[in-house]
Structure formats: structure tokens, C-alpha cells
Amino acid sequence: MGYTQSEVLQYVKDNDVRFIKLFFTDIFGHLRSINIQPQELEQSFKTGIPFDASEVRGFFNMSYSDLFLIPDPSTLCVLPWRPQQGRVVRFFCNIKYPDGSAFEGDTRAMLSQAVSKAEAAGFECSFGTKCEFYLFKRDLDGNPTREPHDRAGYCDLAPLDAGENIRREICLTLSKMGIEPLFSYHEAGPGQHEVDFRSAKGVEAADNLNTFKTVVRTVASNNGLFASFLPKPVDNAVGSGFYVNLSIKKDGKNIFEGGTFSETGGAFVAGILNRIVEIATFLNPLPSSYYRLGHNDAPLSVSWTRQNRLGQLIRLPFPAGEDEHIEVRAADPSCNPYLAIALLLRAGLEGVENKETIIPAAEDLRAEASWTYGTLPENAESARKAAAKSKFVKSVLPEEIVKAYTEFKAEEPEFGTV
């Protein structure tokens, strides 16, 4: 990680790299790629590699169809599951117009801009991302089924936990790619798992999440299974969440230090709570996202807590020194991580700018007072309507992005697409 262009070109030359994958993400969070040969790499840094944007759902208002991928040299990474002779490497890319100007629909650039805005205000930001996923069996033709890989539950052991070796392979692969795993375990649902890794700064956090999802899908497929990141893939079982941990320092001091909130920390959390309904469609984009919310320990009320995991939207975990952070639990794995993190960060910064006052903690969601702060939208249509009329959303995202998100027909994807 952290390579320069010249270092990348030398690495490719010295390490038998034969294929290069250029990764980019559409506005809905789907990872896509174009393959190039090593001799095209130097030119790609200068002018980019063209692709037909009219074929990418949500890439809007194109007076011409070509957009260009500019590789980010700092994201060079060998794909360890590919042959070591004739190696394959990948880069995450920024998206530009033919004249070199930034494409408004590049959500990776949106996150970079949000981080830059925070840094200009004196904030240092790190983001930890973790998402749950399910493993399903495939049929004799290789198609994914709806039969979970096992019937184990939370933190069960092998042999009841049939995914132990798969998680091990995921962790080893991530380590080879420079992403250090922290924990891995069987989650509460049948065939459901979680692997957590260290937080990162800025765009790298969302890049790492997309790398993680790619590794999970690849390892699962290589083992004859299918990995699903749908929010609610199994009826009558827990859904899968995508949790974002935000570690924020102001002038070098952690604003969440000591297991409580400073004035700045409280205002940051208040900003997120104040805008969470308006940005819910970007955190929970699918109709099935709303089958998850309010069930098991997934949040529904707009609330926060110091410890309670059950149903709270924001949690302040037990104090952990410099690693103290807030955990935002509203999103699910089908979202675009660049958009999700950017919107949460911008909402928090708005709260600080406006000196908003945090609501009292709702430690007991059964208490009537905890519901006075409102709830998340009840379905995808309500969430889209809230975003469409939100002045905050339109101040953060290009109008075309909001329009694409709120006007495209939201359909539950087929089982094998997320």
C-alpha cells in the first residue's frame, strides 16, 4: 500500500504481472472492473482507460458515453488467489470525464471530499467497517440455493459451525492483501458469519470493505458455496448488518474519549441522529432492507446508548483508550460504502457546525421515551421520499445522484446478485 506511480510501474515490471484489473463502483455500490495489459498501465495514469458509461445503471445525463478510469497507485494489490506466475493485480480507480474533470457520480471521490472537508475543520477521522454475510449451498449445476451452509448459531464451534475453515481462508487471504483481521466467528443466523478487521483512514476504509466482500465471494465460490450480502436473505432468521465505527479526533483529542461525549462529540452524534431518516435510503437501499430493521437487534428507533446493543442506532462501546469510537448500526451490506460513510461523516460535521444538542441516551428501548425521537422509515418508498425532499442530502450529493437513487425503480435483486 502507498505506492507511487513510478514504484507501481517498476513493481509490475519486476514481479511478472501479466494482468491488471481496474476496480470502480457504481452509485448503487456494485463493484465493477476492466482488465488491461501491463503495457497500458503507464498511459492509464496519464489519460485513463475509457469505458461505456451508458451501460452502467445510474451513470446519468451522458452527452457522450465515455468516462475514464484513473488508477489510484496507492491501491496496488496482488490477487493472491490467482496464479503466482503471470500475476494479477488490482487498483481502485477514480472516474473522470474525457477532459480530466471529476465525474459527479464517482462516490469514491465523494468520500474523499467529505474527509478533506473534515480535515480542513481540524478533524482526523478513522473508520472501521464490518458486515455480516451468509453462506449458501449451490445446486448440482452450480447455481446458488436458499439452503444455508450450516445450522449453527452465535459463536458455535465446528463441526456444528461448518464455515470455520472458510473463515480461516478468508482471514489468510485478507492478510496477504494487507488487511489485518481482528476477529472471526459464526454469527447468530444459520450459515451467517462475520470477520472484523482494523479501521483505516478515509477512502481506504471503504476500499478495504469492497476488498473484503470480493475475498468472501471468491473464497466461498472456490469452496462450492455462495456468499450473500443481502440484508435479509433467510426468512425467520436474523438479517445482516453493516456497522460503521467512527473514530474522530479534534485537534488531536478523541471527541468520544472517556466513555462519554464532549460537547463536540455530542454535537457530532446529534448531527447523525438528526439526518439519519433523510439518508436512510442510502444506508438501506433495498426493499428487503426494511424487513431487517426493528427485528432481532437491528435498530428502528432514532436513539443512542452507551452499552446496549439491542435495537440501538448508535452505540458508544466500552471505553478503549485511543480506539474509542461510536458504532453506527443503521446500514446493511447492500449499501454503497463510500456513500454511506460520506453521508454519516457530513451529517456529524453539520451537527458540530450547528452546535446541536444530543438527545438523552435510551438505554431501555422498552421505555416509552425512547420512541419520542422518531423511527427509521418503515419501507424503501418512505426512505426514498425522505431523501428526495431533504435539503441536507441535496447539499451533500449532486442532484443527479439523488434523482437516480430516488427515481430508479427499486426492485429486490435476484438471490444471486448481492
C-alpha positions as CSV (number, residue, x, y, z in Angstrom):
1,M,0.0,0.0,0.0
2,G,1.1,3.6,-0.5
3,Y,2.9,3.1,-3.8
4,T,3.7,6.0,-6.2
5,Q,3.2,5.7,-10.0
6,S,6.9,5.1,-10.6
7,E,7.0,2.4,-7.9
8,V,4.0,0.7,-9.4
9,L,5.4,0.6,-12.9
10,Q,8.7,-0.8,-11.5
11,Y,6.8,-3.4,-9.4
12,V,4.8,-4.6,-12.4
13,K,7.9,-4.9,-14.4
14,D,9.9,-6.8,-11.7
15,N,7.1,-9.2,-10.5
16,D,5.8,-10.9,-13.5
17,V,2.5,-9.1,-13.6
18,R,0.6,-10.0,-16.7
19,F,-3.0,-8.8,-16.0
20,I,-4.3,-5.7,-14.3
21,K,-7.8,-5.2,-13.0
22,L,-9.2,-1.7,-12.6
23,F,-12.0,-1.6,-10.0
24,F,-14.7,1.0,-9.8
25,T,-18.0,1.3,-8.1
26,D,-21.3,2.5,-9.5
27,I,-23.6,4.7,-7.4
28,F,-25.5,1.7,-6.0
29,G,-22.3,0.2,-4.6
30,H,-21.8,-2.6,-7.2
31,L,-18.1,-3.2,-7.8
32,R,-17.1,-3.5,-11.5
33,S,-13.8,-3.9,-13.3
34,I,-12.0,-3.6,-16.6
35,N,-8.9,-5.7,-17.4
36,I,-5.8,-4.2,-19.1
37,Q,-2.4,-5.4,-20.0
38,P,0.7,-4.1,-18.3
39,Q,1.9,-2.1,-21.3
40,E,-1.3,0.1,-20.9
41,L,-0.7,1.0,-17.3
42,E,1.6,4.0,-17.7
43,Q,-0.9,5.6,-20.2
44,S,-3.8,4.8,-17.8
45,F,-2.2,7.0,-15.2
46,K,-2.0,9.9,-17.7
47,T,-5.2,9.8,-19.6
48,G,-7.2,6.9,-18.1
49,I,-8.9,3.9,-19.6
50,P,-12.3,4.6,-21.3
51,F,-15.5,2.6,-20.6
52,D,-19.1,2.9,-21.8
53,A,-20.9,4.8,-19.0
54,S,-24.2,4.4,-20.8
55,E,-24.1,0.7,-19.8
56,V,-23.7,1.4,-16.1
57,R,-27.0,1.8,-14.3
58,G,-27.3,5.2,-12.6
59,F,-24.5,6.9,-14.5
60,F,-26.7,9.8,-15.6
61,N,-27.1,12.5,-18.2
62,M,-24.4,11.4,-20.5
63,S,-24.0,13.7,-23.5
64,Y,-21.2,11.3,-24.6
65,S,-20.9,7.8,-23.3
66,D,-17.2,7.6,-22.5
67,L,-15.8,8.0,-19.0
68,F,-12.3,7.3,-17.9
69,L,-10.8,5.2,-15.1
70,I,-7.7,6.6,-13.5
71,P,-5.9,4.0,-11.3
72,D,-5.0,5.1,-7.7
73,P,-1.4,3.8,-7.5
74,S,-1.6,3.6,-3.7
75,T,-4.1,0.7,-4.0
76,L,-1.9,-1.7,-5.9
77,C,-2.5,-5.2,-4.6
78,V,-1.8,-8.7,-5.9
79,L,-4.8,-11.0,-6.0
80,P,-3.4,-14.0,-4.1
81,W,-6.0,-16.5,-5.3
82,R,-4.7,-16.0,-8.9
83,P,-1.6,-17.8,-10.2
84,Q,1.7,-16.5,-8.9
85,Q,3.2,-16.9,-12.4
86,G,1.6,-14.3,-14.6
87,R,0.3,-12.4,-11.6
88,V,-2.9,-10.5,-11.5
89,V,-3.0,-7.1,-9.6
90,R,-5.8,-4.7,-9.0
91,F,-6.2,-1.0,-8.5
92,F,-9.2,1.0,-7.3
93,C,-9.9,3.9,-9.7
94,N,-11.2,7.4,-9.8
95,I,-13.6,8.3,-12.6
96,K,-13.1,11.3,-14.9
97,Y,-14.6,13.0,-17.9
98,P,-12.6,13.0,-21.1
99,D,-11.3,16.5,-20.3
100,G,-9.9,15.2,-17.0
101,S,-12.5,16.8,-14.8
102,A,-14.1,14.8,-12.0
103,F,-17.2,12.8,-12.7
104,E,-20.1,13.8,-10.3
105,G,-21.2,10.2,-9.9
106,D,-17.8,9.0,-8.6
107,T,-18.8,8.0,-5.0
108,R,-15.2,7.2,-4.1
109,A,-14.4,10.9,-4.8
110,M,-17.4,12.0,-2.7
111,L,-15.9,10.2,0.3
112,S,-12.5,11.7,-0.3
113,Q,-14.1,15.2,-0.5
114,A,-16.0,14.6,2.8
115,V,-12.8,13.6,4.5
116,S,-11.0,16.6,3.1
117,K,-13.8,18.8,4.5
118,A,-13.4,17.3,7.9
119,E,-9.6,17.7,7.9
120,A,-9.9,21.3,6.9
121,A,-12.0,21.8,10.0
122,G,-9.3,20.2,12.2
123,F,-10.8,16.7,12.4
124,E,-8.8,13.5,12.0
125,C,-11.1,10.6,11.0
126,S,-10.7,6.8,11.0
127,F,-13.5,4.4,10.0
128,G,-13.9,0.8,11.0
129,T,-16.3,-1.2,8.8
130,K,-17.7,-4.7,9.4
131,C,-20.5,-6.5,7.7
132,E,-22.2,-9.9,8.2
133,F,-22.8,-12.3,5.4
134,Y,-24.4,-15.7,4.8
135,L,-23.0,-18.8,3.1
136,F,-25.4,-20.9,1.0
137,K,-25.1,-24.2,-0.8
138,R,-25.1,-24.5,-4.5
139,D,-27.1,-27.0,-6.6
140,L,-25.6,-29.6,-8.9
141,D,-25.5,-27.0,-11.7
142,G,-23.6,-24.5,-9.6
143,N,-26.5,-22.2,-9.0
144,P,-27.0,-20.7,-5.5
145,T,-29.7,-22.1,-3.4
146,R,-31.5,-20.8,-0.4
147,E,-30.2,-23.6,1.8
148,P,-27.7,-22.2,4.4
149,H,-24.3,-23.9,4.6
150,D,-25.0,-24.9,8.2
151,R,-27.4,-24.6,11.1
152,A,-25.0,-23.3,13.7
153,G,-25.7,-20.2,15.9
154,Y,-23.7,-17.4,17.5
155,C,-20.1,-18.4,18.3
156,D,-20.8,-22.1,17.8
157,L,-17.8,-24.4,17.2
158,A,-17.0,-26.9,14.5
159,P,-18.4,-29.3,13.4
160,L,-21.7,-27.6,14.0
161,D,-20.0,-24.5,12.5
162,A,-19.2,-25.7,9.0
163,G,-17.7,-22.4,7.9
164,E,-14.7,-22.4,10.3
165,N,-12.1,-23.3,7.6
166,I,-13.7,-20.9,5.1
167,R,-13.3,-18.0,7.6
168,R,-9.7,-19.1,8.2
169,E,-9.1,-18.9,4.4
170,I,-10.8,-15.5,4.2
171,C,-8.5,-14.2,7.1
172,L,-5.4,-15.6,5.5
173,T,-6.3,-14.1,2.1
174,L,-7.0,-10.7,3.6
175,S,-3.6,-10.7,5.4
176,K,-1.9,-11.4,2.1
177,M,-3.6,-8.3,0.8
178,G,-2.5,-6.0,3.6
179,I,-5.8,-6.1,5.6
180,E,-5.2,-7.5,9.1
181,P,-8.2,-9.4,10.5
182,L,-9.1,-9.0,14.2
183,F,-11.9,-11.4,14.9
184,S,-13.9,-14.0,13.0
185,Y,-16.8,-16.1,14.2
186,H,-20.1,-17.7,13.4
187,E,-23.0,-15.2,13.7
188,A,-26.5,-15.9,15.0
189,G,-28.1,-16.9,11.8
190,P,-27.8,-20.3,10.1
191,G,-24.8,-20.1,7.7
192,Q,-24.1,-16.5,8.9
193,H,-20.6,-15.2,9.6
194,E,-18.6,-12.1,10.5
195,V,-14.9,-11.2,10.0
196,D,-13.7,-7.9,11.6
197,F,-10.6,-6.0,10.6
198,R,-8.7,-2.9,11.7
199,S,-10.0,0.6,11.0
200,A,-8.5,2.8,8.3
201,K,-8.4,6.4,7.3
202,G,-10.5,8.0,4.6
203,V,-11.2,6.2,1.3
204,E,-9.1,3.2,2.3
205,A,-11.8,2.1,4.8
206,A,-14.4,1.7,2.0
207,D,-11.8,0.2,-0.4
208,N,-11.0,-2.4,2.3
209,L,-14.7,-3.2,2.7
210,N,-15.0,-3.8,-1.0
211,T,-11.9,-5.9,-1.0
212,F,-13.3,-7.9,1.9
213,K,-16.5,-8.6,0.0
214,T,-14.6,-9.7,-3.0
215,V,-12.4,-12.1,-1.0
216,V,-15.5,-13.5,0.8
217,R,-17.3,-14.2,-2.5
218,T,-14.1,-15.6,-4.1
219,V,-13.3,-18.0,-1.2
220,A,-16.9,-19.1,-1.0
221,S,-17.1,-19.8,-4.7
222,N,-13.8,-21.7,-4.6
223,N,-15.3,-23.9,-1.9
224,G,-18.5,-24.6,-3.8
225,L,-20.6,-22.1,-1.9
226,F,-22.4,-18.8,-2.5
227,A,-21.8,-15.7,-0.3
228,S,-24.8,-13.3,0.1
229,F,-24.6,-9.8,1.4
230,L,-28.4,-9.3,1.2
231,P,-29.9,-7.6,4.3
232,K,-32.5,-10.4,4.9
233,P,-31.7,-13.5,2.8
234,V,-33.3,-16.0,5.2
235,D,-36.9,-15.7,6.4
236,N,-37.3,-16.1,10.1
237,A,-33.6,-15.6,10.7
238,V,-31.6,-12.6,11.7
239,G,-30.6,-10.1,9.0
240,S,-27.1,-9.0,8.1
241,G,-25.9,-5.5,9.2
242,F,-23.2,-3.2,8.1
243,Y,-21.7,-1.4,11.0
244,V,-19.6,1.8,10.7
245,N,-17.3,2.7,13.6
246,L,-16.2,6.3,13.5
247,S,-13.1,7.4,15.5
248,I,-12.9,11.2,15.4
249,K,-10.2,13.5,16.8
250,K,-10.4,17.2,17.0
251,D,-7.0,18.9,17.2
252,G,-5.5,15.6,18.3
253,K,-8.1,14.8,21.1
254,N,-10.6,12.0,20.7
255,I,-14.1,13.6,20.9
256,F,-15.6,10.4,22.3
257,E,-12.9,9.8,25.0
258,G,-13.7,8.6,28.4
259,G,-16.9,6.7,27.6
260,T,-18.9,9.9,27.4
261,F,-19.4,12.8,25.0
262,S,-17.5,16.1,24.9
263,E,-19.6,19.0,23.6
264,T,-18.1,18.3,20.2
265,G,-18.7,14.6,20.4
266,G,-22.3,15.1,21.4
267,A,-23.0,17.5,18.6
268,F,-21.4,15.1,16.1
269,V,-23.8,12.3,17.2
270,A,-26.7,14.7,17.3
271,G,-26.0,15.6,13.7
272,I,-26.2,12.0,12.6
273,L,-29.4,11.3,14.5
274,N,-30.9,14.5,13.1
275,R,-30.3,13.4,9.5
276,I,-30.5,9.6,9.7
277,V,-34.0,9.4,8.3
278,E,-33.1,11.6,5.4
279,I,-30.1,9.4,4.5
280,A,-31.7,6.1,5.3
281,T,-32.3,5.2,1.6
282,F,-28.5,5.3,1.0
283,L,-27.8,3.1,4.0
284,N,-30.7,0.7,3.4
285,P,-31.3,0.7,-0.4
286,L,-33.4,-2.4,-0.9
287,P,-37.0,-3.2,-0.1
288,S,-35.7,-6.2,2.0
289,S,-33.5,-3.8,4.0
290,Y,-36.7,-2.8,5.8
291,Y,-37.6,-6.4,6.7
292,R,-34.4,-6.4,8.8
293,L,-34.9,-3.1,10.7
294,G,-36.7,-3.4,14.0
295,H,-36.1,-7.2,14.2
296,N,-33.7,-9.1,16.5
297,D,-31.1,-6.5,17.4
298,A,-31.4,-4.3,14.3
299,P,-32.3,-0.7,15.1
300,L,-35.5,1.0,14.4
301,S,-35.8,3.9,16.9
302,V,-33.6,7.0,16.3
303,S,-31.6,6.7,19.5
304,W,-28.2,6.1,21.1
305,T,-26.8,4.1,24.0
306,R,-23.6,3.7,25.9
307,Q,-23.7,-0.1,26.0
308,N,-26.9,-1.7,24.9
309,R,-26.6,-3.5,21.6
310,L,-30.3,-4.4,21.3
311,G,-32.0,-2.2,18.8
312,Q,-30.0,1.0,19.2
313,L,-29.0,3.0,16.2
314,I,-25.8,4.5,17.6
315,R,-23.7,2.8,20.4
316,L,-20.8,4.1,22.4
317,P,-18.9,0.9,23.2
318,F,-17.0,0.4,26.4
319,P,-14.0,2.8,26.8
320,A,-11.0,1.6,25.0
321,G,-8.4,4.4,25.2
322,E,-7.4,5.9,21.9
323,D,-9.6,3.5,20.0
324,E,-12.8,4.9,21.5
325,H,-15.5,5.4,18.8
326,I,-19.1,5.4,18.1
327,E,-20.8,2.5,16.3
328,V,-23.5,3.4,13.8
329,R,-25.7,0.3,13.3
330,A,-28.3,1.6,10.8
331,A,-26.8,0.4,7.5
332,D,-26.8,-3.0,5.8
333,P,-24.3,-4.7,3.4
334,S,-26.2,-3.9,0.2
335,C,-25.3,-0.2,0.5
336,N,-22.5,1.7,-1.3
337,P,-19.9,2.1,1.5
338,Y,-18.4,5.2,0.0
339,L,-21.8,7.0,0.1
340,A,-22.7,5.6,3.5
341,I,-19.5,6.8,5.2
342,A,-19.5,10.1,3.4
343,L,-23.1,10.9,4.4
344,L,-22.6,9.9,8.1
345,L,-19.4,12.0,8.3
346,R,-21.1,15.0,6.7
347,A,-24.1,14.7,9.0
348,G,-21.8,14.6,12.0
349,L,-19.9,17.6,10.8
350,E,-23.1,19.5,10.3
351,G,-24.1,18.8,13.9
352,V,-20.8,20.2,15.1
353,E,-21.1,23.3,12.9
354,N,-24.6,23.9,14.2
355,K,-23.7,23.1,17.8
356,E,-26.6,20.6,18.0
357,T,-27.5,19.2,21.4
358,I,-27.6,15.4,21.8
359,I,-30.8,13.7,23.0
360,P,-30.6,11.7,26.2
361,A,-29.4,8.1,25.9
362,A,-32.1,5.5,25.6
363,E,-30.7,2.6,27.5
364,D,-34.0,0.7,27.6
365,L,-35.9,0.6,24.3
366,R,-39.0,-0.6,26.1
367,A,-39.3,2.8,27.7
368,E,-41.8,4.9,26.0
369,A,-39.5,7.9,26.0
370,S,-37.0,6.2,23.7
371,W,-39.6,6.3,20.9
372,T,-40.2,10.1,21.1
373,Y,-37.2,10.7,18.9
374,G,-38.8,9.0,15.9
375,T,-38.0,5.9,14.0
376,L,-36.3,4.9,10.7
377,P,-38.6,4.7,7.6
378,E,-40.9,1.8,7.5
379,N,-40.2,0.8,3.9
380,A,-38.0,1.7,0.9
381,E,-40.5,4.1,-0.6
382,S,-40.7,6.2,2.5
383,A,-37.0,6.3,2.7
384,R,-36.7,7.5,-0.9
385,K,-39.3,10.2,-0.3
386,A,-37.4,11.5,2.7
387,A,-34.2,11.7,0.7
388,A,-35.9,13.4,-2.3
389,K,-37.1,16.3,-0.2
390,S,-34.0,16.6,2.0
391,K,-32.1,19.9,1.7
392,F,-29.2,18.3,3.6
393,V,-28.9,15.4,1.1
394,K,-29.0,17.8,-1.8
395,S,-26.3,19.9,-0.2
396,V,-24.0,16.9,0.1
397,L,-24.8,14.9,-3.1
398,P,-25.1,16.0,-6.7
399,E,-28.7,16.5,-7.7
400,E,-28.3,13.8,-10.4
401,I,-27.2,11.2,-7.7
402,V,-30.3,12.0,-5.6
403,K,-32.5,11.8,-8.7
404,A,-31.1,8.5,-9.8
405,Y,-31.5,7.0,-6.4
406,T,-35.0,8.2,-5.8
407,E,-36.4,7.7,-9.3
408,F,-34.9,4.4,-10.4
409,K,-37.4,1.7,-9.7
410,A,-36.2,-0.1,-6.5
411,E,-36.6,-3.8,-7.0
412,E,-35.5,-6.6,-4.8
413,P,-32.5,-8.1,-6.5
414,E,-32.4,-11.7,-7.5
415,F,-30.9,-14.0,-4.9
416,G,-27.5,-14.2,-6.7
417,T,-26.8,-10.5,-7.3
418,V,-25.8,-9.1,-3.9
